[in-house]
């Protein structure tokens, strides 16, 4: 059964358009609250958000929904997504909520939900919540004496700072490093520079002036050009770029070269194998991760298990197999030994740990493998259009796969977070250019009919 509200990473869309309206947020709060009220006594939910203007509207609607069904609400204010996941567990809440559209522009917003274990919800739970949302919620309202209470939590950022610092070896300091950190004018704009500075680094923060409209705007992990420029300008040892909600990280070496999530996975997998921290000779990534990573790991006897796109699918596979390292090329790095979901800041600290132990410069350490030629293009589609169901598109994909043979890979998928179809191919440069052009054209034509 398809979902009406939830995508690959919570509910997301253009603010004040379905599904990201105050009404939907209210009903989601009521439905999710009812779903997680499973024992007697008080029930609680924690809510964090990034820096989007629309966060105030969505938060107010959610608070009304949760309190109306008897849940107490603890509001954190701006705080990274992984912090909300961690605090859901540490405060023994029944549910965690993050208001964010992650790497999307300010005019989008979204709602991510976490269970009491700090993990993102599975498909079954999301469908059950959707069924409640579309039902009659008036019967679920709490009696006047049982209404929930809402409270601001002032020390949430300080708690998260200490949790992140505890993931870094006590025997190490960052005293000899100059770091540029780009917080994307997002949820990590206070905590990220604080963590790095308290661990001893000389910190140059950028993207730390949110105004409600500039989250991810020409900054952060999806636009690392500014980070590269600042790293070279200030002769920094490393650049760190988070996305709007702090669950992704992209790095930049001292020469200004961008290091994506695949390279980070390759580095950490090899280092953890050497130190005995890799619990199984395998990591988990998605179909979008580069073939070069898979080949590099194979040489070390480390398998690469692939899932569909979405860090929660990576996390689910990791739980099923006991694998303790996984992630996405986009910069989600999942390390359950440290956090229940991807955490950009903790991932950066793991890289800094390796950097400190090796004594090498970032450019010597972080370019772990040579990526296979890869081409990715996005085709924007109108709301409601499903071009991948068109016979002409299916035929174009089949023909492209035949032409590729065993010489490469083709991945065509509808994004779960944006109204786009992603067309990605790996292999010989001229071949993938031709293949992507043909499939993209077929998708564009189908999207216009």
Secondary structure, DSSP 8 states (H G I E B T S, - for coil): ---SSEETTEEEEETTBTTBSHHHHHHHHHHHHHHH--SSS-EEEEEEE-S-TTHHHHHHHHHHHHHHTTEEEEEEEE--HHHHHHHHHHTT-SEEEEE--TTS-TTEEEEEEEETTS-B--HHHHHHHHHHHTS-GGGG---GGG---EEE-TTHHHHHHHHHHTTS-TT---TT-EEEEE-TTSTTTTHHHHHHHHTT-EEEEES----SS-TTTT-STT-THHHHHHHHHTT-SEEEEE-TTSSBEEEE-TTS-EE-HHHHHHHHHHHHHHHT--SSSEEEEETTS-HHHHHHHHHTT-EEEEESSSHHHHHHHHHHHT---EE-TTSBEE-TTT-SS--HHHHHHHHHHHHHHH---HHHHS--S----EEEEEEE--TT--GGGSHHHHHHHHHHHHHHTTS-EEEEEE-SSSSEEEEEEESSHHHHHHHHHHHHHHHHHHHH-
